[in-house]
Amino acid sequence: MASFDIPTIDVSPFFRSEENKEGKKKGIEQIREACINYGFFQIVNHGIPLELLSKTMDMYKTFFACSDEEKLTVPSDNYLKSTRNSAETYEHLVFRFPFNVFNVCPNKLPHFKQVLEEMVSHFKNLGFVLGGIISECLGLPHDFLTNYRNDRSRDSLMGLHYFPATENDNIGKPAHEDPGCLNFLYQDEVRGLQVQKDGQWITVAPSKDKLVVNIGDVIQVLSNNKFKSATHRVVRPREISRYSYAFSYNVQGDKWVEPLPEFTKKIGESPKYRGFLFEEYHQLRFKNRSHPPARPEDLIHITHYSISN
C-alpha cells in the first residue's frame, strides 16, 4: 500500500475579500493537477467553521448511538443499515434536496435540524466556489457548472457509521467511483478512506481542519477523460467504529450528460462516451446497491457508456 497522500490545497484566496490573483492562480493549477492525476484532493481554509464541522460530526455520532427502536422512526428512504455475509458493515442517514430535515431523536438531538441546515448552506456555497474553480481548470467559463447544474434536485447530505471489522470482512464500502459532479467528505480521526492510484491504495489521513474533495463520473464524461473520477473504498478497522459525512453536489436527473465539444470535435478528439440522462445512470448505480449482481464484473460503472474507438 502506498504511503504517500493525496494533495492538500489551500483555497483561502477564493474566500478572502482582498484580491489575491497569484494565490488563485496557484490554487487553480494545483486543483487541475489533482483532478488529472488523482481525482481526489484535500482542502484547507475552506471557509466552513471548524466548530460547525465538529458539532455536526458529534450529532451524527449521537444519532448512530440511538437505539434501533429510535432509528426505526426514521423513514427507510433516509436511514439504511447495510449487512454483508450476515454481519453489519455500515449504516447511513441521508437527507436529499430540498433538505426538509425532520426531527431525529428529538430528545437527544434537539438542534439536529438547525445544525444540518447550517451545514448544508456552507456546503452549497463551497460547491458553488469549487464548481467555478473546476470550470476554470477545464478552460470553461467560470459559471459553466453552475449553469449546467441548473437546479439541486440530486444534492444530498449523508452521515456514515462503519461498524468495526470482523475476522472475515474489513470492507466498509467496496471499491467504487461516485456518479455525480463533486463530493465533499469530512472524516473523524479513524482512518479508512483509500484512493486507488497506479494500482496502489492510498490511505487518506483524517484531519480536523481538512475536507476531502473528489470529482465524479459526470465531470469525467464532460471532460472526455481529461479529469479523473477515481476509484476509492472504505476499509473498516478492528475493534473501533469509523464515522464520516459527505455532501454530494450533483446535477438534476433529467440532465443530458456527454463529452463537451471543447474536448472532442473542437480539438479533433473522438468522444469516449455516448450521451445519457443522469437519472438513467443514477438508477443503474442504485440497482448495484439494492440488487447487487452475483458477479462483481457485472456491476454498472461509467464504462457502461464507453465507446470503443
Secondary structure, DSSP 8 states (H G I E B T S, - for coil): -B-----EEE-GGGT-SS--HHHHHHHHHHHHHHHHHTSEEEEES-SS-HHHHHHHHHHHHHHHTS-HHHHTTS-TTTEEEEEETTEEEEEEEEEETT-----SSTTT-TTHHHHHHHHHHHHHHHHHHHHHHHHHHTTS-TTHHHHHH-S-TT-EEEEEEE--B-SS--EEEEEE---SSEEEEEE-SS--EEEEETTEEEE----TT-EEEEE-HHHHHHTTTSS----EEEE--BTS-EEEEEEEE---TT-EE---GGGTGGGT---SB--EEHHHHHHHHHHHHHS--SSGGGS--GGGGB---
